[in-house]
Amino acid sequence: MKASRRHKRIVSTVQKQVKAYFNNGQQARIYHGNTNSTRLAIKSLPAVDISKLDHIIELNTSERYVIVEPNVALDKLLKATLAADLMPPEVSEFPGITVGGAIQGGAGESSSFKYGCFHEGCLEYEIILGNGQKIDASTRKNSDLFYEISCGSLGIITLIKLRLIPTTKYIRLEYHRVDSFAAAHDLIMSKTKAKVDFIDGILFSKTNGLILVGYYDDKPQFPKASFHRFYDEWFYLHAEDIAKKHDFFVESIPIWDYLFRYDRGAFWIGRHGCDYLHLPFKRWVRVVFAPLCTTRRLYRFLHGAGLAQRYFVQDICMPEQAINRFLQFVDKNLGFYPLWLCPLKPDAKHALSPTNLKTKLVINVGIWHKLDVEYKQFLRSNRLLENKVKLLGGRKVLYAHSYFPEKDFWAIYTRPSYDKLRKKYHAAKTFRDVYQKTYVDRIYPEPVIAKGWYALIRQPFR
């Protein structure tokens, strides 16, 4: 009850802020306190502060749901639910991602081929509209808003009811080596039709990759591996070493380590941070600097040093029938490796979802690499990718940089119905639309390495 009363007080303050901006005809941004987006905040706009909405309100183990505020980080949520042998159907790979961020950012992970993206596990939202009114939205109530809310452009989510499913103490993880894009595609397609619980993949080159297939398991029946201790190797390096030695390999991984296996090193983007700081990419460096190499700290460094436009960070959702052509394009025109593959369940209900594609299976491609070039070349590379995505019928995940011209953006998404919702729920006066929120229209400030170091060390270690 105490958490519930606290929630009501904070939400009342948020409502007053939003109503004041609405009455003054003034647009505002939403301040969360932290972010896993690569875009810089538009600080010229006044902010609605929801950073204190970071509590778990209720955990119902008998009916298998949890009610949480949007700024609850996934590691905090998992600590509570795993104690009851429960977890959300989809858990994004970084512990610092918040529940609200996972919803608005279209987060998907290795269970998403079965359950869909994170937002598809949500049962109900409490939302503050652009005029300050508070309403509930679900499949039965205000369902149009429930299915289309995205990127804070139709309202502010202040409370989430989230479905939970049973889990186990371990994941049995199979490493299957593949030698081509076609082999990776074929194995993903076959495994999504089998009785498996998790699927993702890493391509180290055009002819070398792994498809990773996981199963819930109560007991460790194979060699154990972990990835959260300071002396543990980064997961992708561990996997790459396995690919050099085995065509097939099996491990038992504690559930926590599996779900957040990519945290240390932020997949592999942390390697480029070592280059920028002139540190050798050696095992002893990764051990000594392990506390600084978590995704929370690396995101702080990225923003503190103003480096976002020196790194190519994009997640692209493609219909499975176009994935081979898209990977060939990336190989020829960008040449970035490793690449991450993650199969996702198509989502026809949520209009702005990155997986709202006409296909039997969506395959997300994570393209993350250093691109330290002049801004014009950086922009040219992003536009080249965006044109190919549009041509092949894909969608970008909108946490990242978007350089689409407005006409091209709305050719992918359905604007008339979205604009009707903006009007119906009083969003147009107070919140920027989804294009305005995701489009990057300027060069970011020059990197300042001292600010980056300060961003690294000022956050408590966790």
C-alpha positions as CSV (number, residue, x, y, z in Angstrom):
1,M,0.0,0.0,0.0
2,K,2.9,2.4,0.8
3,A,4.3,2.0,-2.8
4,S,0.8,2.5,-4.2
5,R,0.3,5.8,-2.3
6,R,3.7,7.0,-3.3
7,H,2.8,6.2,-6.9
8,K,-0.4,8.2,-6.8
9,R,1.5,11.2,-5.4
10,I,4.1,11.2,-8.1
11,V,1.5,10.6,-10.9
12,S,-0.5,13.5,-9.6
13,T,2.5,15.8,-9.9
14,V,3.1,14.5,-13.4
15,Q,-0.5,15.2,-14.4
16,K,-0.2,18.8,-13.1
17,Q,3.0,19.3,-15.2
18,V,1.5,17.9,-18.3
19,K,-1.8,19.9,-17.9
20,A,0.2,23.1,-17.5
21,Y,2.1,22.5,-20.8
22,F,-1.2,21.6,-22.5
23,N,-2.9,24.8,-21.3
24,N,0.1,26.9,-22.5
25,G,0.2,25.2,-25.9
26,Q,3.8,24.1,-25.1
27,Q,5.4,20.9,-26.2
28,A,7.5,19.0,-23.7
29,R,10.0,16.1,-23.6
30,I,9.9,13.2,-21.1
31,Y,12.8,12.9,-18.6
32,H,13.4,9.3,-17.5
33,G,16.6,9.8,-15.6
34,N,18.6,7.5,-18.0
35,T,18.4,6.1,-21.5
36,N,19.6,3.3,-23.7
37,S,18.8,5.3,-26.8
38,T,21.7,6.6,-28.9
39,R,20.0,9.9,-29.7
40,L,20.7,13.0,-27.6
41,A,17.8,14.6,-25.7
42,I,16.3,17.9,-27.1
43,K,17.1,19.9,-24.0
44,S,15.6,23.1,-25.4
45,L,12.2,21.6,-24.6
46,P,10.9,21.6,-21.0
47,A,10.8,18.2,-19.4
48,V,8.1,16.2,-17.6
49,D,10.1,14.4,-14.9
50,I,9.0,10.7,-14.4
51,S,12.4,9.6,-13.1
52,K,11.1,8.7,-9.7
53,L,8.6,6.2,-11.1
54,D,11.0,3.3,-10.4
55,H,9.1,1.0,-8.0
56,I,7.6,-2.5,-8.1
57,I,4.0,-2.0,-6.9
58,E,2.7,-5.6,-6.8
59,L,4.0,-9.1,-7.6
60,N,1.1,-11.6,-7.9
61,T,2.6,-15.1,-8.0
62,S,-0.7,-17.0,-8.1
63,E,-2.0,-15.1,-11.1
64,R,1.4,-14.6,-12.6
65,Y,1.6,-10.9,-13.2
66,V,3.6,-8.0,-11.8
67,I,2.6,-4.3,-11.7
68,V,5.6,-2.0,-12.1
69,E,6.4,1.7,-12.7
70,P,8.1,2.4,-16.1
71,N,11.6,3.2,-14.7
72,V,12.1,-0.2,-13.0
73,A,15.3,-1.6,-14.5
74,L,15.1,-5.2,-15.8
75,D,17.7,-6.5,-13.3
76,K,15.6,-5.1,-10.4
77,L,12.5,-6.7,-11.9
78,L,14.2,-10.0,-12.4
79,K,15.6,-10.2,-8.9
80,A,12.0,-10.0,-7.6
81,T,10.4,-12.4,-10.1
82,L,13.1,-15.0,-10.2
83,A,12.8,-15.4,-6.5
84,A,9.4,-16.8,-7.3
85,D,10.7,-18.8,-10.3
86,L,8.9,-16.4,-12.7
87,M,10.0,-14.0,-15.3
88,P,8.5,-11.9,-18.2
89,P,8.1,-13.8,-21.5
90,E,10.8,-11.6,-23.0
91,V,13.8,-10.1,-21.1
92,S,16.0,-7.7,-23.0
93,E,19.7,-8.4,-22.9
94,F,20.8,-5.3,-20.9
95,P,20.0,-5.1,-17.2
96,G,19.8,-1.3,-17.2
97,I,17.0,-1.2,-19.8
98,T,13.8,-0.2,-18.0
99,V,10.4,-1.7,-18.4
100,G,9.1,1.5,-20.0
101,G,12.2,1.7,-22.3
102,A,11.6,-1.9,-23.4
103,I,8.0,-1.1,-24.3
104,Q,8.6,2.1,-26.1
105,G,11.8,0.9,-27.8
106,G,10.3,-2.3,-29.4
107,A,12.8,-4.5,-27.5
108,G,13.1,-8.1,-28.6
109,E,15.4,-11.0,-27.4
110,S,16.0,-14.7,-28.0
111,S,12.5,-15.7,-26.7
112,S,10.7,-13.3,-29.0
113,F,10.3,-15.8,-31.8
114,K,7.7,-17.4,-29.5
115,Y,6.3,-14.5,-27.4
116,G,7.0,-11.4,-29.5
117,C,8.6,-8.2,-28.3
118,F,8.5,-7.0,-24.7
119,H,5.4,-4.9,-25.2
120,E,3.4,-8.0,-26.2
121,G,3.7,-9.4,-22.7
122,C,2.0,-6.3,-21.3
123,L,-1.6,-6.6,-20.1
124,E,-2.5,-3.1,-19.2
125,Y,-1.1,0.5,-19.0
126,E,-1.8,3.5,-16.9
127,I,-1.3,6.5,-19.2
128,I,-1.2,10.3,-18.8
129,L,-2.6,11.9,-21.9
130,G,-1.5,15.2,-23.4
131,N,-4.1,17.2,-21.5
132,G,-3.0,15.7,-18.1
133,Q,-5.9,13.2,-17.9
134,K,-5.1,9.7,-16.5
135,I,-6.7,6.7,-18.2
136,D,-6.1,2.9,-18.4
137,A,-5.5,1.1,-21.7
138,S,-5.7,-2.6,-22.4
139,T,-7.1,-5.0,-25.0
140,R,-10.6,-4.3,-23.7
141,K,-10.4,-0.6,-22.7
142,N,-9.0,2.2,-25.0
143,S,-7.5,-0.6,-27.1
144,D,-6.6,1.7,-30.0
145,L,-4.2,3.5,-27.7
146,F,-3.0,0.3,-26.1
147,Y,-1.9,-1.1,-29.4
148,E,-0.4,2.0,-30.9
149,I,1.3,3.8,-28.1
150,S,5.0,4.3,-29.1
151,C,8.0,6.4,-28.1
152,G,6.1,8.6,-25.7
153,S,4.3,10.4,-28.6
154,L,0.7,9.5,-27.6
155,G,1.0,9.7,-23.8
156,I,3.2,8.9,-20.8
157,I,3.0,5.4,-19.5
158,T,3.2,5.6,-15.7
159,L,2.2,2.0,-14.7
160,I,2.4,-1.4,-16.4
161,K,0.7,-4.7,-15.7
162,L,3.1,-7.4,-17.1
163,R,2.5,-11.1,-17.6
164,L,4.9,-13.6,-16.0
165,I,5.7,-17.1,-17.0
166,P,7.4,-20.0,-15.1
167,T,11.2,-20.3,-15.4
168,T,14.0,-22.6,-14.3
169,K,17.4,-22.2,-12.6
170,Y,19.4,-22.9,-15.8
171,I,19.4,-22.6,-19.5
172,R,20.9,-25.4,-21.6
173,L,22.5,-23.6,-24.5
174,E,23.5,-25.3,-27.8
175,Y,26.1,-23.7,-30.1
176,H,25.5,-24.7,-33.8
177,R,28.2,-23.5,-36.2
178,V,27.1,-22.3,-39.6
179,D,29.2,-21.4,-42.7
180,S,26.9,-19.1,-44.7
181,F,24.0,-16.7,-44.5
182,A,21.7,-19.3,-46.1
183,A,22.7,-21.9,-43.5
184,A,22.1,-19.5,-40.7
185,H,18.7,-18.6,-42.1
186,D,17.7,-22.3,-42.7
187,L,18.7,-23.3,-39.2
188,I,16.8,-20.4,-37.6
189,M,13.7,-21.3,-39.6
190,S,13.9,-25.0,-38.6
191,K,14.5,-24.3,-34.9
192,T,11.6,-21.9,-34.6
193,K,9.3,-24.8,-35.6
194,A,10.8,-27.1,-33.0
195,K,10.2,-27.3,-29.2
196,V,12.9,-24.8,-28.2
197,D,12.8,-21.8,-25.8
198,F,15.4,-19.4,-27.0
199,I,17.1,-18.6,-30.4
200,D,19.6,-16.0,-31.5
201,G,22.8,-16.0,-33.6
202,I,26.1,-14.3,-34.1
203,L,27.8,-14.0,-37.5
204,F,31.6,-13.4,-37.1
205,S,32.0,-13.3,-40.9
206,K,30.2,-14.2,-44.1
207,T,31.4,-17.8,-43.7
208,N,31.5,-18.3,-39.9
209,G,28.7,-17.9,-37.4
210,L,26.8,-19.5,-34.6
211,I,23.1,-20.2,-34.1
212,L,22.4,-20.4,-30.3
213,V,19.5,-22.5,-29.2
214,G,18.4,-22.5,-25.6
215,Y,16.1,-24.7,-23.4
216,Y,14.8,-24.3,-19.9
217,D,16.6,-26.7,-17.6
218,D,16.4,-27.3,-13.8
219,K,19.8,-28.9,-13.3
220,P,23.2,-28.2,-14.9
221,Q,23.8,-31.3,-17.0
222,F,26.7,-29.9,-19.1
223,P,29.8,-27.8,-18.5
224,K,28.8,-24.6,-16.6
225,A,29.5,-21.1,-17.9
226,S,28.9,-17.7,-16.4
227,F,29.3,-14.1,-17.7
228,H,28.7,-11.7,-14.7
229,R,31.9,-12.1,-12.7
230,F,34.7,-9.7,-13.3
231,Y,37.0,-12.5,-14.6
232,D,34.4,-14.0,-16.9
233,E,35.1,-13.6,-20.6
234,W,32.7,-11.5,-22.7
235,F,30.0,-13.7,-24.1
236,Y,30.6,-13.1,-27.8
237,L,34.4,-13.8,-27.3
238,H,33.5,-17.0,-25.4
239,A,31.1,-18.0,-28.3
240,E,33.7,-17.2,-30.9
241,D,36.3,-19.4,-29.2
242,I,33.7,-22.2,-29.2
243,A,33.1,-21.7,-32.9
244,K,36.9,-22.1,-33.6
245,K,36.9,-25.5,-31.8
246,H,33.5,-27.1,-32.3
247,D,30.8,-27.5,-34.9
248,F,28.4,-28.3,-32.0
249,F,28.7,-27.6,-28.3
250,V,26.4,-27.5,-25.2
251,E,26.7,-25.6,-21.9
252,S,24.6,-25.1,-18.8
253,I,24.2,-21.4,-17.9
254,P,22.5,-19.9,-14.8
255,I,19.3,-18.1,-15.9
256,W,20.6,-14.7,-14.8
257,D,23.9,-15.1,-16.7
258,Y,22.0,-16.2,-19.8
259,L,19.5,-13.4,-19.9
260,F,22.2,-10.7,-19.4
261,R,25.0,-12.5,-21.2
262,Y,25.6,-9.6,-23.5
263,D,25.9,-7.0,-20.7
264,R,29.7,-7.1,-20.3
265,G,31.0,-5.3,-23.4
266,A,27.5,-4.4,-24.7
267,F,27.6,-7.3,-27.2
268,W,30.9,-6.3,-28.8
269,I,30.7,-2.5,-29.1
270,G,32.9,-2.2,-25.9
271,R,35.8,-3.3,-28.0
272,H,35.7,-0.1,-29.9
273,G,35.7,1.8,-26.6
274,C,39.0,0.2,-25.8
275,D,40.3,1.5,-29.2
276,Y,39.1,5.0,-28.4
277,L,40.8,5.0,-25.0
278,H,44.0,3.6,-26.5
279,L,43.7,0.4,-24.4
280,P,44.9,-2.9,-25.8
281,F,42.1,-5.4,-26.3
282,K,43.6,-8.0,-24.1
283,R,42.1,-10.4,-21.5
284,W,43.9,-8.7,-18.6
285,V,42.5,-5.3,-19.7
286,R,38.9,-6.7,-19.8
287,V,39.4,-8.1,-16.3
288,V,40.9,-5.0,-14.8
289,F,38.4,-2.7,-16.4
290,A,35.4,-5.1,-16.0
291,P,33.4,-2.7,-13.7
292,L,33.6,0.0,-16.5
293,C,32.5,-2.4,-19.3
294,T,28.9,-2.9,-18.4
295,T,26.2,-1.5,-20.6
296,R,25.1,1.0,-18.0
297,R,28.6,2.6,-17.9
298,L,29.2,2.3,-21.7
299,Y,26.0,4.1,-22.5
300,R,27.0,6.9,-20.0
301,F,30.4,7.1,-21.7
302,L,28.7,7.2,-25.2
303,H,26.6,10.2,-24.2
304,G,29.1,11.9,-21.9
305,A,31.8,11.9,-24.6
306,G,29.3,12.8,-27.4
307,L,30.4,9.8,-29.4
308,A,27.0,8.6,-30.8
309,Q,27.7,9.7,-34.3
310,R,31.0,7.9,-34.5
311,Y,29.3,4.6,-34.0
312,F,26.9,2.8,-36.3
313,V,24.3,1.4,-33.9
314,Q,21.2,0.1,-35.7
315,D,18.7,-2.8,-35.2
316,I,16.9,-3.8,-38.4
317,C,13.8,-6.0,-38.6
318,M,13.5,-7.8,-41.9
319,P,10.9,-10.3,-43.2
320,E,12.7,-13.7,-43.2
321,Q,12.3,-14.1,-47.0
322,A,14.5,-11.0,-47.5
323,I,17.1,-11.7,-44.9
324,N,19.7,-13.3,-47.2
325,R,19.6,-10.3,-49.6
326,F,19.9,-7.9,-46.7
327,L,22.9,-9.7,-45.2
328,Q,24.6,-9.7,-48.6
329,F,24.0,-5.9,-48.8
330,V,25.5,-5.3,-45.3
331,D,28.5,-7.5,-46.1
332,K,29.1,-5.7,-49.4
333,N,28.3,-2.1,-48.5
334,L,29.3,-1.9,-44.8
335,G,31.4,-4.9,-44.1
336,F,30.6,-4.8,-40.3
337,Y,31.1,-7.9,-38.2
338,P,30.0,-9.4,-35.9
339,L,26.3,-9.2,-36.7
340,W,23.5,-10.3,-34.3
341,L,20.6,-12.3,-35.6
342,C,17.4,-12.6,-33.5
343,P,14.1,-14.2,-34.8
344,L,11.0,-12.4,-33.8
345,K,7.3,-13.2,-33.9
346,P,5.4,-10.9,-36.4
347,D,3.1,-8.4,-34.7
348,A,0.1,-7.3,-36.8
349,K,-1.7,-5.6,-33.9
350,H,0.7,-2.9,-32.8
351,A,0.8,-0.5,-35.8
352,L,4.2,1.1,-34.9
353,S,5.9,-2.1,-33.8
354,P,9.2,-2.8,-35.7
355,T,7.8,-6.4,-36.2
356,N,4.6,-5.3,-37.9
357,L,5.7,-6.9,-41.2
358,K,4.0,-9.2,-43.7
359,T,6.0,-12.4,-43.1
360,K,5.9,-15.7,-41.2
361,L,9.0,-14.7,-39.2
362,V,10.8,-11.5,-38.6
363,I,14.6,-11.6,-38.2
364,N,16.3,-8.7,-36.4
365,V,19.8,-7.9,-37.5
366,G,21.9,-6.0,-35.0
367,I,24.5,-3.8,-36.8
368,W,26.9,-2.2,-34.3
369,H,30.3,-1.0,-35.3
370,K,32.7,2.0,-35.1
371,L,32.2,4.4,-38.0
372,D,34.6,7.2,-37.3
373,V,34.2,9.3,-40.4
374,E,33.1,12.8,-41.4
375,Y,29.4,13.5,-40.7
376,K,28.5,13.6,-44.4
377,Q,29.8,10.0,-44.8
378,F,28.1,8.9,-41.6
379,L,24.8,10.3,-42.9
380,R,25.4,8.7,-46.3
381,S,26.0,5.3,-44.8
382,N,22.8,5.6,-42.7
383,R,20.7,6.7,-45.6
384,L,22.1,3.9,-47.7
385,L,21.0,1.4,-45.1
386,E,17.6,3.0,-44.7
387,N,16.8,3.0,-48.4
388,K,17.6,-0.7,-48.5
389,V,15.4,-1.4,-45.5
390,K,12.5,0.3,-47.2
391,L,13.1,-1.4,-50.5
392,L,13.1,-4.9,-48.8
393,G,10.0,-4.2,-46.7
394,G,11.8,-4.0,-43.3
395,R,11.6,-1.6,-40.4
396,K,14.2,0.0,-38.1
397,V,13.9,-0.3,-34.3
398,L,13.4,3.3,-33.3
399,Y,15.6,3.5,-30.3
400,A,18.5,4.4,-32.7
401,H,19.4,7.2,-35.1
402,S,16.8,7.7,-37.8
403,Y,17.7,9.9,-40.8
404,F,14.6,9.1,-43.0
405,P,13.1,12.1,-44.8
406,E,9.6,12.6,-43.4
407,K,7.9,11.4,-46.6
408,D,9.9,8.1,-46.6
409,F,9.2,7.5,-42.9
410,W,5.5,7.8,-43.2
411,A,5.5,5.6,-46.3
412,I,6.5,2.8,-43.9
413,Y,4.1,3.7,-41.1
414,T,0.4,4.4,-41.3
415,R,0.0,8.1,-40.6
416,P,-3.8,8.8,-40.9
417,S,-4.8,6.4,-38.1
418,Y,-1.9,7.6,-36.0
419,D,-2.8,11.3,-36.4
420,K,-6.4,10.5,-35.5
421,L,-5.1,9.0,-32.2
422,R,-2.9,12.1,-31.6
423,K,-6.0,14.2,-31.8
424,K,-8.3,11.9,-29.9
425,Y,-6.0,11.5,-26.9
426,H,-4.9,15.2,-26.9
427,A,-1.2,14.4,-27.7
428,A,-0.6,16.9,-30.6
429,K,-0.3,20.0,-28.4
430,T,2.0,18.5,-25.8
431,F,4.1,15.7,-27.3
432,R,6.2,15.6,-30.5
433,D,5.1,12.9,-32.9
434,V,7.0,9.7,-33.4
435,Y,8.9,11.0,-36.4
436,Q,9.9,14.2,-34.6
437,K,11.1,12.2,-31.7
438,T,13.2,9.7,-33.7
439,Y,14.6,11.9,-36.5
440,V,18.1,13.2,-36.1
441,D,18.5,16.5,-37.8
442,R,21.9,17.8,-36.6
443,I,25.5,17.1,-35.9
444,Y,26.2,16.2,-32.3
445,P,28.9,18.2,-30.4
446,E,32.5,17.2,-30.8
447,P,33.5,14.4,-28.4
448,V,35.1,15.5,-25.1
449,I,37.0,12.6,-23.7
450,A,37.2,14.1,-20.2
451,K,33.4,14.1,-20.0
452,G,33.3,10.5,-21.1
453,W,35.6,9.4,-18.4
454,Y,33.6,11.4,-15.8
455,A,30.4,9.7,-17.0
456,L,32.1,6.4,-16.5
457,I,33.3,6.9,-12.9
458,R,30.4,9.0,-11.4
459,Q,27.9,6.1,-11.5
460,P,27.8,3.7,-8.6
461,F,29.2,0.3,-9.6
462,R,26.6,-2.4,-10.1
